[in-house]
Amino acid sequence: MTQSEFLNIVMPFKDKVFRLSKRLLISREEAEDATQEVLLKLWKNKKKIQEYKNIEAFSMTMAKNFCFDKLKSKQAQNLKIVHSNYEDNNTSLQKQVELNDSVDWVAKIIEELPEQQRLIIQLRDIEEYDLDEIAKMLDMNNTAVRVNLSRARKAIREKLTNTHNYGIK
């Protein structure tokens, strides 16, 4: 496999690996390192890459495992969440402040979710994987993924309602 063939395979999902890593590790630099590590491992095993049914799902699983290992290490003690990937240039300053506040609240609420729910929300609602892919990545059955996703969404909705009094029911 040539370098350009490899890049054609991995580049379409490289940003998803980064976003998942950032959600788990919080630090942009740590997420960049994790993404680079996953891509390096894929490159080293490029001869086997065609054997995988879904290289993207395999890469996301590698990223998840790498991030969990990183979080278990002593280096993870001082990571902090910063949600900075939301941007809209077509809104007024007031609306932008309100939207950023809402995004920050949702990020904080997601941060407080149990680890598994947090990961499933990231994969489903942000990365837009389907439930079967998530089940394979997390080595869970489909029903457990749906239940965790439902519970996570309900917790987010309830906390937003209680915090902002949006009146969402």
N, C-alpha and C positions, 0 to 999 in steps of 0.2 A: 504494500500500500504506500503510495507516494504521500508527500506532505500535503499537497493540494487536495487529494482524495480524502485524507483524514480531516482537513479543515472543512471541506464540504459536508462531512458527516456531523462534526461536533459544533460548528459555529451556530447553527440554527437554535440550539438549546443551551448555549454557553451562558446567556443572560439568566435563564431560569435557574441554572445551577447556582449562579451568583446570588440571585434573590432568595433562594432557599437558604443558602449559607448565611446570608445577611440576617434573615429572620431568626435563624438559630444562634448565630454568633454575635449578632447585633453590631459589631464593629465592622466598618467598611473595609479596613485593612485586613482584618482576619478573614472576612468573606472573600476578598480578592485572593488571599493566600490559599484558602480552601479550594476555590475555583481552579486556580493554577495547579494545585496538587492533584485534583481530579483529572484535569486535562493531561497532566504529565503521566499519571498512571495509565490513562487510556492510550497515550502515545507509546508508552513502553510495551503495552500489550496489544499493539495495533494488528498483529497477526491473528489474534483471537477475536478481534472486534466483530467480524462478520458472523461469528457463531451466536451472538446474542440476538434474540428475537426483537428486542426493543432497546436500542443503545441509549436512547434518552432516559428511559425508566431506569436502566442499569446505572447511568451516570448520576441520576438523582438519588438513588439508593447509596451509591458511593459517597456522594456529598453529605447525605444525612449521617451516614456512619462516621465519616471523617469529622464532621462537626460535633457529633456526640462524643467522640474520642477526645477532641480538642476541649470540649466543655468539661470533661472529667479531669483533664490535666490541671495543674496548678496555675497555668497561664490564664485560665478563664475567670479568675476571681474578680477581675476589674473591668469586665465588659458591661456596657450600658446600651440600652436600646435608643436608637435615634431613627425615626421614620422620616426619610427625606426624599422618597421617590414620587411624591405627588406634586404635580405642577400644572397650572392652567393659567395661561397668559391673557385669556379673554374675559376675565372677571374684574369687577371693581375691587378696590383695596379692601373695603368692608367685607364683601362677600368672600374674598380670598382669606382674610383673617378668620372668618367663621368656618370656612371649609378646612383650613389648616387646623383649627381648634378641634373640629370634629374628627379629622384624620388622626390627630394626636390622641384624642380620647379613645378612639377605636384601637389604636396601637397599644395604648396602656391597658385597655381591657383584654386584648389578645395576649399581652404579656402576662396577665394574671391567670390565664386559663391553664388547666393542667397541660403538661408537655405534649401529650398525644393529641389533644384537641387543638392545641396551638399549631402543631405540625399539619394536621389534617386541614384546618382552615387555610393555612398557607398553600398547601398543594391544590386544594379544590377551588377556593374563591380567588386566590391571587394568581397561582400558576395555571389554573383551569384544567387540571388533569381530571379524567373521568374516574368514577368510583372504583372500577376494576383495576385501573393502573395504580391508584393509591393503595388499594388492598394488597397488590403484589409488592409494591415498594416497601410497605410497612409490615409485610408478612402478617396481615390480619384478614379475617373474612369480611366479605362485602357488607354484611349486616352490621358488624361492629364499626366499620367506617361510617356508615350512614347514621348510626346512633350517636357516635362521637361528634359528627358534623352537626347534627341536629341540636345536640346539647350545647355545643360551642356557639352556634348561631343564636340559640335561645338566651344563653348567658350574656352575649354581647347586646342583644336587643333589650333585655331587662336592665342591664347596667346603664345603657344609653338612656333608656326611658327614665330611670330613677335619677340619673345624674343631670341630664339636660331637660327633663320634663317635656320631652318632645310630644308626648301623647301617643306614641306608637303602641298599638295593641295587637 
